[in-house]
Amino acid sequence: MRKIAVCPGSFDPITYGHLDIIERASTLFDKVIVLVSSNAHKQPSFSVEERLDMIHAVISRWDNVVVDCWDGLLADYLKERQATAIVKGLRAVTDFEYEFSMALANKKLYGGAETVFLTTSQENMYLSSSLVKEIARFGGDISTFVPPEIHGVIKDRLKK
């Protein structure tokens, strides 16, 4: 049986922190699906198509990583794809509190997948898409936060 993991998120935009988690998941699972999903609590800066394009531009180095999008319950997506795991990155205790409750809900909705938490690498602990967007809006240097393949796209969209 192939072990399929899903890395869900808004990826608005994808950062080196996300890529660190994706890369590490790619060594643990046969297939990793980077899933661009909706978050009712967030107003995205980039369309789903733009986020998919940015992710495609930076994941080509991993043969077992693909990209998809979904606008529904994660549990339903997991069932449909026969995924065995949800992979989430944790930066701090506050991330854990939220992600733990989501893990319990997902397990209740679909018992066929476990949630796997990977702690963020030390150099990415502070990094978030929100931080990248805030710095870019004010013309700050985001080159150490996002890959060069998407740097210009983000700067062009967000610079005031």
FENHUCOR-V709805 format. One line per field, one symbol per residue. phi: phi as a letter, one per 40 degrees, with the letter a starting at -180 (. if undefined). A space follows every 10 residues. Layout:
phi: ???
This chain:
phi: .ccbbbbcic fbccbccccc ccccccccbc abbcbcbcbc cbbccbcdcc cccccdcbbc cbcbbbbaba bacddccdcc cfcbabbbcb cadcccdccc ccccccccca ccbbcbbbcc cdcbdccacc cdccccdcgc cbccbbcccb dcdccccbcc
